[in-house]
Amino acid sequence: GRTAIPRTFIAALWWLRHSVSTRTGSTLDLPISWMGGLPEGFESRLTPRCYGTHLVVHLPSREDLICFKVYAAADVGVGRHTEDLAALRPTFEDLRKGARWAHSQDLSEGFRTMLIGLLRYMGCDDAEEAVPNDD
């Protein structure tokens, strides 16, 4: 079977990426979005979890995890990411929001097509309308 990566570890990696990109961008006087954006309000939704007296891990919210999983599932196709996404029990609105964020990270028509396919796979009848067309 597959070895599960703990949610806390994944959260720590996302936070580390964001923290490093923010500090680097600030040092180099780059715009905040220079390395790709996190979902709007990401930092305000983080939940700290303490492990012992010296380690605090900030966990992303369910809302943000859905965004990340929508991106990954659309990019890779049916498999572990769609299973993880289904386990989060997203509403159709959660999926639409995740798809809009994922599309903001990759504006290509090919990725948009994959997002629409994912939304349809997950049961969204209005998949095409949910993902903006930048034409």
Residue, then its C-alpha position, 0 to 999 in steps of 0.5 A: g500500500r501507499t505510505a501516507i504523508p502526515r497532513t502536518f508534514i504537508a502543511a509544514l512544507w507549504w508554510l515553509r515554501h510561503s515563508v521563504s518566498t515571502r522573505t526572499g521577495s521582501t529582501l529582493d523588493l519583489p511583489i508578494s505574488w512573485m513565486g505563485g500565490l497561495p489562496e487569498g486569506f491563507e495565513s489568516r486561516l492557519t491553525p497552529r498545533c503545538y508538539g512539545t515545547h519547541l515545535v509549532v506547525h501551522l496547518p492549512s484550513r480545509e478550504d485551502l487543502i481543497c484548493f491544493k488538492v483541486y490543483a493536484a488532481a487536475d494536474v495528475g488526473v484520477g488517483r490519490h489526489t482525487e481520493d484525498l479531495a473526495a475525503l475532504r467532502p467538498t461542496f460544489e462551491d468548494l470545488r468551484k472556488g478551488a478550481r478558480w484558484a488553481h486556474s489562477q496558478d496556471l492560465s493555460e487552456g490545457f489546464r483549464t480543460m483538465l480542471i473542467g474534466l475534474l469538476r465534471y468527474m466530481g459531479c459539478d454540472d456547471a463545470e465549464e462556467a465555474v472556470p473562467n475563460d481568459d479569451 
